[in-house]
Every structure is written in structure tokens, then in C-alpha cells.
Amino acid sequence: MATAKDLLRNRTMGEVFSVGPDASVQEALNLLGEHNVGALLVMELDGKVNGILSERDIVRKVALQGKSADLTRVREIMTGKVYYVEESQTVEECMALMNEKNIRHLPVYEKGILLGLISVRDVLRAVISEQQILLTHLEKYIRGG
């Protein structure tokens, strides 16, 4: 059974893109585009996670409300409640939490240290991969090979 840490192995471990709470939403947009990611952790200089900012937050809380990305601060629109998983939690547990809380990104921690950020896409890829392996084994069993 794959774990959250296994999902991070498919990415660059330790590579977490973040933005400060006092940065402008435009600065956050630039980072999202530069790194081709859908969310940034909102972190203080000491590394404390204050929230998470997603493209969805920006669309719903800035663009649709006619606010300026240059004048709006990240802290004004970020999601303050950040759900997370421990590195040993299974892909199924990650998927269940994402589904239950209707979220698309989860920070992964190991003994209090932030390892990275996984997305619903990472989880979906892992589930599909596991299902394909299971199907291959079942086909071999049915064929008697």
C-alpha cells in the first residue's frame, strides 16, 4: 500500500513552494505560474504554515469579486485551516481526507518536519496505478498464468 511519502518520491522531496501572508495576490499568481503548481503554502519567515492559497481561492475571492490582485494581500484570501497528513498515511487515507474536506492539496509531515505538498492529482495517479497492477494480476490469474 502506497503512502504519502511514496507520492512525494515521484516529485522533488523538500520542494515546497510558498508565499508570505503579506505578499500581494499578484506575487502569488506569479509564483503559481513560474512553478506550474495549483497551490502555495502560506508561511511565515520562521517556517510556520499559516494557511494555503490555491488558484481556486484567487478566482473566487479576488477575480469574481472584482478585487485587485496587486492590492489584495494573501492573508486576506488564504484558507487558514490547513489539513495535513503524516508521511506514513496511506494513499487511501489521503484520498478520504481530501474527499471529506473537499480539498485538493495536503502538506505531508514527518515528525513535525514539512516534507512536501501532494495534490489530488498525485493521489489519483497512485490509485490508478494500483488498480492497473491489480487488473494485470487478476487477468493472469484468470488465464491461469
DOROLUM-413122 format. One record per atom (N, C-alpha, C, O, CB): residue in three letters; x, y, z. Coordinates in steps of 0.1 Angstrom, whole numbers, padded with zeros to 4 digits, always signed. Atoms other than C-alpha are relative to their C-alpha. Glycine has a CB too. Layout:
! residues N
ALAXYZ;...
END
This chain:
! residues 145
MET+0008-0012+0000;MET+0000+0000+0000;MET+0009+0013+0000;MET+0017+0014+0009;MET-0010+0000+0012;ALA-0008-0012+0001;ALA+0015+0033-0011;ALA-0003+0010+0011;ALA-0015+0011+0016;ALA-0002+0007-0014;THR+0001-0010-0011;THR+0020+0061+0015;THR+0001+0014-0006;THR+0005+0016-0018;THR+0010-0002+0011;ALA-0002-0014+0004;ALA+0020+0099+0013;ALA+0015+0002-0003;ALA+0018+0010-0013;ALA-0004+0009+0012;LYS-0014-0002+0003;LYS+0058+0097+0014;LYS+0004-0006-0014;LYS+0012+0000-0021;LYS+0009-0006+0011;ASP-0002+0006+0014;ASP+0057+0074-0017;ASP-0004+0010-0011;ASP+0003+0011-0021;ASP-0007-0013-0001;LEU+0005-0010+0010;LEU+0037+0101-0035;LEU+0011+0011-0002;LEU+0013+0016-0013;LEU-0013+0006+0004;LEU-0010-0010+0001;LEU+0064+0126-0027;LEU+0013-0004-0008;LEU+0020+0004-0014;LEU+0004+0005+0014;ARG-0012+0005+0007;ARG+0091+0104-0041;ARG-0001+0002-0015;ARG+0009+0003-0022;ARG+0002-0015+0003;ASN+0002-0003+0014;ASN+0076+0109-0075;ASN+0002+0015-0004;ASN+0002+0019-0015;ASN-0014-0004-0004;ARG-0003-0014+0001;ARG+0082+0146-0070;ARG+0014+0003+0006;ARG+0020-0006+0011;ARG-0011+0009+0006;THR-0013-0004-0007;THR+0112+0165-0057;THR-0003+0002+0015;THR-0010+0011+0019;THR+0006+0013-0006;MET+0002-0001-0015;MET+0113+0159-0019;MET+0005+0013+0005;MET+0015+0018+0000;MET+0006-0012+0007;GLY-0004-0012-0006;GLY+0115+0190+0001;GLY-0002+0013-0008;GLY+0000+0024-0003;GLY+0015-0001+0003;GLU+0003-0012+0009;GLU+0105+0213-0028;GLU-0014+0004+0003;GLU-0024-0001-0003;GLU+0002-0004-0015;VAL+0013-0005-0003;VAL+0076+0232-0013;VAL+0000+0015-0004;VAL+0009+0023+0001;VAL-0002-0002+0016;PHE+0001-0014+0004;PHE+0066+0265-0029;PHE-0009+0007+0010;PHE-0020+0002+0013;PHE-0005+0001-0014;SER+0008-0008-0010;SER+0053+0291-0005;SER+0001+0015-0003;SER+0009+0020-0011;SER+0006-0003+0014;VAL+0001-0014+0001;VAL+0044+0327-0002;VAL-0002+0005+0014;VAL-0008-0002+0022;VAL-0011+0004-0010;GLY+0003-0007-0013;GLY+0043+0351+0028;GLY-0014+0005+0000;GLY-0020+0008-0010;GLY+0010+0011+0002;PRO+0014-0005-0002;PRO+0010+0362+0042;PRO-0002+0015-0005;PRO-0013+0019-0008;PRO-0004-0001+0014;ASP+0001-0014+0003;ASP+0018+0399+0034;ASP+0003+0002-0015;ASP+0003+0014-0019;ASP+0009+0008+0009;ALA-0002-0001+0015;ALA+0026+0392-0003;ALA-0013+0004-0007;ALA-0023+0001-0001;ALA+0007-0013-0006;SER+0012-0003+0008;SER+0002+0405-0029;SER-0004-0013-0007;SER+0004-0022-0009;SER+0003+0012-0010;VAL+0005+0011+0007;VAL-0020+0381-0046;VAL+0007-0001-0014;VAL+0008-0012-0019;VAL-0016+0001-0002;GLN-0007+0000+0013;GLN-0003+0391-0079;GLN+0014-0007+0002;GLN+0018-0015-0007;GLN+0002+0015-0005;GLU-0013+0007-0002;GLU+0031+0379-0064;GLU-0003-0015+0001;GLU+0005-0023-0004;GLU+0006+0005+0013;ALA+0003+0014-0001;ALA+0014+0346-0055;ALA-0003-0006-0014;ALA+0001-0017-0017;ALA-0012-0002+0009;LEU+0003+0005+0013;LEU+0000+0343-0090;LEU+0012-0002-0009;LEU+0014-0012-0016;LEU-0009+0010-0008;ASN-0013+0001+0008;ASN+0035+0349-0105;ASN+0007-0013+0005;ASN+0012-0020-0004;ASN+0009+0012+0003;LEU-0006+0013-0005;LEU+0048+0320-0082;LEU-0007-0012-0005;LEU-0001-0022-0009;LEU+0001+0000+0015;LEU+0008+0011+0005;LEU+0020+0297-0092;LEU+0003-0003-0015;LEU+0006-0014-0018;LEU-0015+0003+0001;GLY-0003+0002+0014;GLY+0027+0303-0129;GLY+0015-0004-0002;GLY+0017-0013-0010;GLY-0002+0013-0007;GLU-0014+0004+0001;GLU+0065+0301-0125;GLU+0003-0014+0003;GLU+0011-0020-0004;GLU+0008+0009+0009;HIS-0003+0013-0004;HIS+0064+0268-0108;HIS-0010-0010-0005;HIS-0010-0022-0002;HIS+0000-0001+0015;ASN+0011+0009+0006;ASN+0033+0254-0126;ASN-0007-0009+0010;ASN-0008-0021+0009;ASN+0006-0009-0011;VAL+0007+0007-0011;VAL+0015+0245-0094;VAL-0013+0007+0002;VAL-0016+0018-0002;VAL+0009+0000+0013;GLY+0014-0005-0003;GLY-0021+0250-0082;GLY-0002+0005+0013;GLY-0012+0011+0016;GLY-0009-0011-0002;ALA+0001-0006-0014;ALA-0014+0260-0046;ALA+0014+0003+0006;ALA+0024-0003+0002;ALA-0008-0010+0009;LEU-0012-0004-0007;LEU+0012+0276-0024;LEU-0004-0001+0015;LEU-0015+0003+0019;LEU+0005+0014-0004;LEU+0002-0001-0014;LEU+0016+0272+0013;LEU+0003+0014+0004;LEU+0012+0020-0001;LEU+0010-0010+0008;VAL-0002-0014-0005;VAL+0014+0305+0032;VAL+0008-0002+0013;VAL+0003-0008+0022;VAL-0014+0008+0002;MET-0010+0003-0011;MET+0044+0305+0055;MET+0006+0013+0005;MET+0009+0022-0002;MET+0010-0009-0004;GLU-0008-0011-0007;GLU+0060+0329+0080;GLU+0014-0002-0003;GLU+0018-0013-0007;GLU-0004+0001+0015;LEU-0014+0001+0002;LEU+0097+0335+0078;LEU+0006-0011+0009;LEU+0016-0017+0005;LEU+0007+0013+0004;ASP-0005+0011-0009;ASP+0102+0310+0107;ASP-0004-0014-0005;ASP-0001-0024+0001;ASP-0005+0002+0014;GLY+0005+0012+0006;GLY+0086+0283+0085;GLY-0013-0005+0005;GLY-0018-0016+0001;GLY+0010-0010+0003;LYS+0013+0003-0005;LYS+0053+0282+0103;LYS-0010+0001-0011;LYS-0011+0012-0017;LYS-0004+0008+0013;VAL+0011+0000+0010;VAL+0024+0273+0080;VAL-0012+0008+0006;VAL-0018+0003+0016;VAL-0004-0014-0005;ASN+0011-0008-0004;ASN-0003+0299+0083;ASN-0013-0003-0008;ASN-0024-0001-0003;ASN+0002+0015-0001;GLY+0012+0002+0008;GLY-0026+0288+0055;GLY+0005-0006-0013;GLY+0017-0010-0015;GLY-0008+0012-0002;ILE-0002+0005+0014;ILE-0028+0276+0019;ILE-0007+0009-0009;ILE-0019+0014-0006;ILE-0003-0015-0001;LEU+0006-0008+0010;LEU-0036+0296-0012;LEU+0000-0008-0013;LEU+0010-0012-0018;LEU+0008+0014-0002;SER+0002+0008+0013;SER-0050+0279-0043;SER-0005+0010-0011;SER-0009+0021-0008;SER-0009-0011+0002;GLU+0005-0007+0011;GLU-0059+0291-0077;GLU-0015+0002+0002;GLU-0020+0013-0002;GLU+0002-0008-0014;ARG+0014-0001-0003;ARG-0095+0285-0067;ARG-0003+0011+0010;ARG-0012+0019+0008;ARG-0005-0014+0006;ASP+0001-0011-0009;ASP-0091+0309-0038;ASP+0001+0013-0007;ASP-0007+0022-0005;ASP+0010-0001+0012;ILE-0002-0013+0007;ILE-0079+0336-0061;ILE-0011+0003-0009;ILE-0016+0014-0010;ILE+0013-0001-0008;VAL+0011-0002+0009;VAL-0106+0331-0086;VAL-0013+0004+0007;VAL-0019+0014+0004;VAL-0003-0013-0009;ARG+0012-0003-0007;ARG-0134+0331-0061;ARG+0000+0012+0009;ARG-0010+0019+0011;ARG-0003-0012+0009;LYS-0001-0011-0009;LYS-0121+0357-0037;LYS+0006+0013-0005;LYS+0006+0023+0002;LYS+0008-0005+0012;VAL-0006-0012+0006;VAL-0104+0381-0060;VAL-0007+0003-0013;VAL-0014+0013-0015;VAL+0016-0001-0002;ALA+0005-0003+0013;ALA-0114+0378-0096;ALA-0015+0002-0001;ALA-0020+0011-0007;ALA+0004-0011-0009;LEU+0015-0001+0000;LEU-0151+0371-0091;LEU-0006+0012+0008;LEU-0017+0016+0006;LEU-0006-0013+0004;GLN+0005-0011-0009;GLN-0154+0399-0065;GLN+0006+0013-0005;GLN+0003+0024+0001;GLN+0004-0002+0014;GLY-0005-0012+0005;GLY-0136+0424-0087;GLY+0011+0007+0007;GLY+0013+0019+0006;GLY-0012+0010-0002;LYS-0011-0005-0007;LYS-0107+0429-0064;LYS+0012+0001-0008;LYS+0013-0006-0019;LYS+0002-0008+0013;SER-0013-0001+0007;SER-0072+0439-0075;SER+0010-0010+0006;SER+0012-0010+0018;SER+0005+0014+0001;ALA-0010+0009-0005;ALA-0046+0412-0073;ALA+0012+0007+0005;ALA+0020+0002+0013;ALA+0004-0009-0012;ASP-0011-0008-0005;ASP-0020+0439-0068;ASP-0002+0006+0014;ASP+0007+0007+0022;ASP+0003+0011-0010;LEU+0003-0006-0013;LEU-0038+0454-0038;LEU-0004-0009+0011;LEU-0004-0006+0022;LEU-0010+0011-0002;THR+0005+0010-0010;THR-0051+0423-0021;THR+0012-0008+0005;THR+0020-0013-0003;THR-0011-0009-0007;ARG-0011+0007-0007;ARG-0028+0406+0004;ARG-0005-0015+0001;ARG-0017-0018+0002;ARG+0003+0005+0014;VAL+0002+0014-0001;VAL-0025+0368+0005;VAL-0008-0004+0013;VAL-0018-0012+0012;VAL+0013-0008+0000;ARG+0006+0003-0013;ARG-0036+0367+0042;ARG-0015+0003-0001;ARG-0023-0003+0007;ARG+0006+0008+0011;GLU+0014-0004+0001;GLU-0070+0383+0031;GLU-0008-0011-0006;GLU-0020-0012-0004;GLU-0001+0013-0007;ILE+0008+0009+0008;ILE-0080+0354+0009;ILE+0005-0015+0002;ILE-0002-0024-0003;ILE+0001+0003-0014;MET-0005+0014-0002;MET-0060+0323+0020;MET-0009-0008+0008;MET-0018-0003+0016;MET+0014+0000+0007;THR+0008+0009-0008;THR-0076+0293+0035;THR+0009-0003+0013;THR+0020-0008+0012;THR-0003-0014-0007;GLY-0008+0000-0013;GLY-0064+0294+0072;GLY+0001-0014+0006;GLY+0011-0017+0012;GLY-0006+0009+0010;LYS+0000+0014-0006;LYS-0074+0258+0082;LYS+0007-0009-0010;LYS+0002-0012-0021;LYS-0014-0005+0003;VAL-0008+0008+0009;VAL-0047+0236+0067;VAL+0000-0015+0005;VAL+0005-0017+0016;VAL+0015+0005-0002;TYR-0001+0015-0003;TYR-0053+0198+0068;TYR+0013-0005-0005;TYR+0018-0001-0015;TYR-0013-0007-0006;TYR-0012+0006+0004;TYR-0023+0177+0066;TYR+0000-0015+0003;TYR-0009-0020+0010;TYR+0012+0006+0007;VAL-0002+0015-0003;VAL-0011+0140+0067;VAL+0014-0002+0004;VAL+0023+0006+0001;VAL-0004-0008-0013;GLU-0013+0005-0004;GLU+0018+0122+0082;GLU+0005-0008-0012;GLU-0002-0014-0019;GLU+0000-0008+0013;GLU-0007+0007+0011;GLU+0043+0106+0058;GLU-0004-0015-0001;GLU-0004-0021-0012;GLU+0015+0001+0001;SER+0003+0014+0000;SER+0032+0071+0068;SER-0015-0003-0004;SER-0019-0015-0005;SER+0003-0006+0013;GLN+0014+0002+0003;GLN-0005+0076+0060;GLN-0001-0005-0015;GLN+0006-0001-0024;GLN-0008+0013+0002;THR+0002+0006+0013;THR-0018+0056+0030;THR-0007+0009-0010;THR-0013+0019-0006;THR-0008-0013+0002;VAL+0006-0007+0011;VAL-0029+0069-0003;VAL-0015+0001+0002;VAL-0022+0011+0000;VAL+0003-0006-0014;GLU+0014+0000-0002;GLU-0064+0058+0006;GLU-0005+0009+0011;GLU-0015+0016+0010;GLU-0004-0015+0004;GLU+0003-0009-0010;GLU-0063+0078+0038;GLU+0000+0015-0005;GLU-0008+0023-0001;GLU+0009-0002+0012;CYS-0002-0014+0006;CYS-0051+0109+0019;CYS-0013+0003-0009;CYS-0018+0014-0008;CYS+0013+0001-0009;MET+0011-0002+0009;MET-0079+0104-0007;MET-0013+0002+0009;MET-0021+0011+0005;MET-0002-0012-0009;ALA+0011-0001-0009;ALA-0105+0100+0021;ALA-0001+0014+0006;ALA-0012+0020+0007;ALA-0001-0011+0011;LEU-0001-0013-0006;LEU-0094+0132+0038;LEU-0003+0011-0010;LEU-0011+0020-0007;LEU+0014+0003+0007;MET+0002-0010+0010;MET-0093+0152+0006;MET-0015+0000-0004;MET-0021+0011-0006;MET+0008-0004-0013;ASN+0014+0001+0004;ASN-0128+0139-0003;ASN-0009+0006+0011;ASN-0019+0014+0009;ASN-0004-0014-0003;GLU+0009-0004-0011;GLU-0143+0145+0032;GLU+0001+0015+0002;GLU-0009+0022+0005;GLU+0005-0007+0013;LYS-0001-0015-0003;LYS-0129+0181+0035;LYS-0001+0008-0013;LYS+0000+0020-0012;LYS+0014+0002+0006;ASN+0001-0007+0013;ASN-0133+0189-0002;ASN+0012+0009-0003;ASN+0011+0021-0006;ASN-0013+0009+0000;ILE-0012-0007+0002;ILE-0097+0199-0006;ILE+0008-0007-0011;ILE+0006-0019-0014;ILE+0009+0001+0013;ARG-0008+0006+0011;ARG-0071+0193-0034;ARG+0015-0001+0003;ARG+0022-0006-0005;ARG-0002+0009-0012;HIS-0014+0001-0003;HIS-0038+0197-0016;HIS+0002-0003+0015;HIS-0005+0001+0023;HIS+0007+0014-0003;LEU-0003+0004-0013;LEU-0022+0182+0015;LEU+0015+0001+0003;LEU+0023-0005-0004;LEU-0005-0014+0003;PRO-0014+0001-0004;PRO+0011+0190+0032;PRO+0002-0013+0007;PRO-0006-0019+0013;PRO+0003+0012+0010;VAL-0004+0013-0006;VAL+0030+0159+0043;VAL+0011+0003+0010;VAL+0021+0010+0006;VAL+0005-0010-0012;TYR-0010-0002-0010;TYR+0049+0159+0075;TYR+0006-0013+0005;TYR-0001-0023+0004;TYR-0007+0008+0012;GLU-0007+0011-0006;GLU+0074+0136+0091;GLU+0006+0005+0013;GLU+0015+0012+0013;GLU+0010-0007-0009;LYS-0005-0004-0014;LYS+0079+0140+0129;LYS+0001+0016+0001;LYS+0011+0021+0006;LYS+0013-0006+0003;GLY+0000-0015-0001;GLY+0069+0177+0126;GLY+0007+0008-0010;GLY+0007+0020-0010;GLY+0005+0004+0013;ILE-0007-0006+0011;ILE+0090+0184+0096;ILE-0007-0001-0013;ILE-0012-0012-0017;ILE+0015-0006-0002;LEU+0008+0000+0012;LEU+0073+0195+0064;LEU+0009-0006-0011;LEU+0020-0002-0014;LEU-0003+0015-0004;LEU-0007+0007+0010;LEU+0083+0171+0036;LEU-0004+0005-0014;LEU+0005+0006-0023;LEU-0002-0015+0000;GLY+0005-0004+0013;GLY+0062+0184+0007;GLY-0015+0002+0000;GLY-0022+0001+0010;GLY+0004-0009-0010;LEU+0014-0002+0002;LEU+0028+0190-0007;LEU-0005-0009-0011;LEU+0001-0009-0022;LEU-0003+0015-0003;ILE+0006+0009+0010;ILE+0007+0164-0025;ILE-0013+0006-0005;ILE-0020+0013+0002;ILE-0002-0014+0005;SER+0012-0005+0006;SER-0022+0171-0048;SER-0010-0012-0002;SER-0006-0023-0002;SER+0002+0008-0013;VAL+0010+0011+0003;VAL-0054+0152-0056;VAL+0005-0007-0013;VAL+0002-0019-0015;VAL-0014+0007-0002;ARG-0005+0007+0012;ARG-0037+0145-0090;ARG+0010-0011+0004;ARG+0010-0021-0002;ARG+0006+0011-0009;ASP-0009+0010-0005;ASP-0009+0127-0072;ASP-0007-0012+0005;ASP-0003-0024+0002;ASP+0010+0006+0011;VAL+0008+0011-0006;VAL-0034+0106-0053;VAL-0007-0008-0011;VAL-0006-0020-0010;VAL-0010+0006+0011;LEU+0007+0007+0011;LEU-0054+0098-0084;LEU+0010-0008-0008;LEU+0006-0019-0012;LEU-0007+0011-0009;ARG-0010+0008+0008;ARG-0023+0087-0103;ARG+0004-0013+0008;ARG+0005-0023+0002;ARG+0013+0009-0003;ALA-0004+0011-0008;ALA-0013+0064-0074;ALA-0012-0010+0000;ALA-0009-0022-0001;ALA+0003+0004+0014;VAL+0011+0009-0001;VAL-0048+0049-0072;VAL-0002-0007-0014;VAL-0004-0019-0014;VAL-0013+0008+0003;ILE+0001+0006+0014;ILE-0050+0043-0110;ILE+0012-0010-0002;ILE+0009-0021-0007;ILE+0001+0011-0011;SER-0012+0009+0001;SER-0015+0027-0109;SER-0003-0013+0008;SER+0000-0024+0002;SER+0013+0007+0005;GLU+0003+0012-0008;GLU-0025+0004-0081;GLU-0011-0009-0006;GLU-0011-0021-0006;GLU-0004+0004+0014;GLN+0011+0007+0006;GLN-0057-0005-0099;GLN+0004-0008-0013;GLN+0000-0019-0016;GLN-0012+0009-0004;GLN-0006+0007+0012;GLN-0038-0013-0131;GLN+0008-0012+0003;GLN+0007-0023-0003;GLN+0008+0010-0008;ILE-0007+0012-0005;ILE-0015-0036-0112;ILE-0009-0011+0004;ILE-0007-0023+0001;ILE+0010+0004+0011;LEU+0010+0010-0005;LEU-0044-0054-0096;LEU-0007-0006-0012;LEU-0009-0019-0012;LEU-0011+0007+0009;LEU+0006+0006+0012;LEU-0061-0058-0130;LEU+0009-0010-0007;LEU+0005-0020-0012;LEU-0005+0011-0009;THR-0009+0009+0007;THR-0030-0073-0145;THR+0002-0013+0007;THR+0002-0024+0001;THR+0014+0007-0001;HIS-0001+0012-0008;HIS-0027-0098-0117;HIS-0012-0008-0001;HIS-0012-0021-0002;HIS+0003+0004+0015;LEU+0012+0007+0002;LEU-0063-0107-0120;LEU-0002-0007-0013;LEU-0006-0018-0015;LEU-0012+0009+0003;GLU+0000+0006+0013;GLU-0060-0112-0157;GLU+0009-0013-0001;GLU+0005-0023-0007;GLU+0004+0010-0011;LYS-0010+0011+0000;LYS-0030-0135-0152;LYS-0006-0012+0008;LYS-0005-0023+0004;LYS+0013+0004+0006;TYR+0006+0011-0008;TYR-0049-0155-0125;TYR-0011-0006-0008;TYR-0012-0019-0009;TYR-0006+0006+0013;ILE+0011+0006+0007;ILE-0080-0159-0147;ILE+0005-0008-0012;ILE+0000-0019-0015;ILE-0009+0012-0006;ARG-0006+0007+0012;ARG-0058-0170-0177;ARG+0008-0013+0005;ARG+0011-0021-0003;ARG+0009+0009-0008;GLY-0008+0012-0005;GLY-0040-0195-0154;GLY+0015+0002-0001;GLY+0022-0008-0001;GLY-0005-0012-0007;GLY-0015-0003+0002;GLY-0006-0178-0159;GLY+0005+0007+0012;GLY+0016+0010+0012;GLY+0003+0007-0012;
END
